[in-house]
Amino acid sequence: MNLSRLVATTVAMAATLMLMPTNGARAADPAAAAAGELPISEAEKKIFLDEHFDGIGAAHVLRYHYRQSGSLDQPFDGPVVLTIKPKRSGRRAVDVSYLDGAHKVLLPAVDDAKANPVILYFLEQDVRDMHRRLGGSENYFRRRIRLAFAEGAQLRPASVELGGKMVEATEVVIRPFVGDPMKGKLGPYENKTYAFAMSDRVPGQVLRLRSSVTGDAPGPAASTGEAPLLEDVLMFENAAR
């Protein structure tokens, strides 16, 4: 599978390309895998390559709510709105309004969307926030996140409350910085956990995106029950035509 096909949904988002599966390192078919390329992981497919807008015919507006909280900083929240318009090609043109004021994330509109671009906005905002807090290269953070989707992701069933009802989902969990060579500079960020709850029961399939930093020792079993030092949550709210 060539690069243009893999990143068709985000061709205008130059800053986020390192979060996508890349040509030469990933392959979607057994023949390519036999030739020495690693197959695209189930996590990569679910997050970056699945047709998240299946079932959305007429123009839609998807609304999400974003909130950052924790003891490391003052909490803030804001709206995230996707405006989706069908194209003759069968794909979607998507305009994303992501937060506002000083927290606003500006990236070009997606003219030919396949996967839901709100995921890339969430990750891009996260990468920029880590760069602001820790310094270092944004591309380094993007690379670690991308490799975690490719090599270390966990998929598990989840139930997420939405409007007073529980919605069944598949949650993709990654910990990109556990064992990171730069862990001495990351502090508690070494155990940062990302959890992406995806469900075909909501339009756009993104039910909840979450990242959290705690004071625990790194690793899947680390948990003291204490409140996160920093937590970012993007939650689906509603859809309208």
Secondary structure in CASP SS format (residue, H / E / C, confidence):
PFRMAT SS
TARGET T0000
AUTHOR 0000-0000-0000
METHOD secondary structure of the structure
MODEL  1
M C 1.00
N C 1.00
L H 1.00
S H 1.00
R H 1.00
L H 1.00
V C 1.00
A H 1.00
T H 1.00
T H 1.00
V C 1.00
A C 1.00
M C 1.00
A H 1.00
A H 1.00
T H 1.00
L H 1.00
M H 1.00
L H 1.00
M C 1.00
P C 1.00
T C 1.00
N E 1.00
G C 1.00
A C 1.00
R E 1.00
A E 1.00
A C 1.00
D C 1.00
P H 1.00
A H 1.00
A H 1.00
A H 1.00
A H 1.00
A C 1.00
G C 1.00
E C 1.00
L E 1.00
P E 1.00
I C 1.00
S C 1.00
E H 1.00
A H 1.00
E H 1.00
K H 1.00
K H 1.00
I H 1.00
F H 1.00
L H 1.00
D C 1.00
E C 1.00
H C 1.00
F C 1.00
D C 1.00
G C 1.00
I C 1.00
G C 1.00
A C 1.00
A C 1.00
H E 1.00
V E 1.00
L E 1.00
R E 1.00
Y E 1.00
H E 1.00
Y E 1.00
R E 1.00
Q E 1.00
S E 1.00
G C 1.00
S C 1.00
L C 1.00
D C 1.00
Q C 1.00
P C 1.00
F E 1.00
D E 1.00
G E 1.00
P E 1.00
V E 1.00
V E 1.00
L E 1.00
T E 1.00
I E 1.00
K E 1.00
P E 1.00
K C 1.00
R C 1.00
S C 1.00
G C 1.00
R C 1.00
R E 1.00
A E 1.00
V E 1.00
D E 1.00
V E 1.00
S E 1.00
Y E 1.00
L C 1.00
D C 1.00
G H 1.00
A H 1.00
H H 1.00
K C 1.00
V E 1.00
L C 1.00
L C 1.00
P C 1.00
A C 1.00
V E 1.00
D E 1.00
D E 1.00
A E 1.00
K C 1.00
A C 1.00
N C 1.00
P C 1.00
V H 1.00
I H 1.00
L H 1.00
Y H 1.00
F H 1.00
L H 1.00
E H 1.00
Q H 1.00
D H 1.00
V H 1.00
R H 1.00
D H 1.00
M H 1.00
H H 1.00
R H 1.00
R H 1.00
L H 1.00
G C 1.00
G C 1.00
S C 1.00
E H 1.00
N H 1.00
Y H 1.00
F H 1.00
R H 1.00
R H 1.00
R H 1.00
I H 1.00
R H 1.00
L H 1.00
A H 1.00
F H 1.00
A H 1.00
E H 1.00
G C 1.00
A C 1.00
Q E 1.00
L E 1.00
R E 1.00
P E 1.00
A E 1.00
S E 1.00
V E 1.00
E E 1.00
L E 1.00
G C 1.00
G C 1.00
K E 1.00
M E 1.00
V E 1.00
E E 1.00
A E 1.00
T E 1.00
E E 1.00
V E 1.00
V E 1.00
I E 1.00
R C 1.00
P C 1.00
F C 1.00
V C 1.00
G C 1.00
D C 1.00
P C 1.00
M C 1.00
K H 1.00
G H 1.00
K H 1.00
L H 1.00
G H 1.00
P H 1.00
Y H 1.00
E H 1.00
N H 1.00
K C 1.00
T E 1.00
Y E 1.00
A E 1.00
F E 1.00
A E 1.00
M E 1.00
S C 1.00
D C 1.00
R C 1.00
V C 1.00
P C 1.00
G C 1.00
Q C 1.00
V E 1.00
L E 1.00
R E 1.00
L E 1.00
R E 1.00
S E 1.00
S E 1.00
V E 1.00
T C 1.00
G C 1.00
D C 1.00
A C 1.00
P C 1.00
G C 1.00
P C 1.00
A C 1.00
A C 1.00
S C 1.00
T C 1.00
G C 1.00
E C 1.00
A C 1.00
P C 1.00
L C 1.00
L E 1.00
E E 1.00
D E 1.00
V E 1.00
L E 1.00
M E 1.00
F E 1.00
E E 1.00
N E 1.00
A E 1.00
A E 1.00
R C 1.00
END
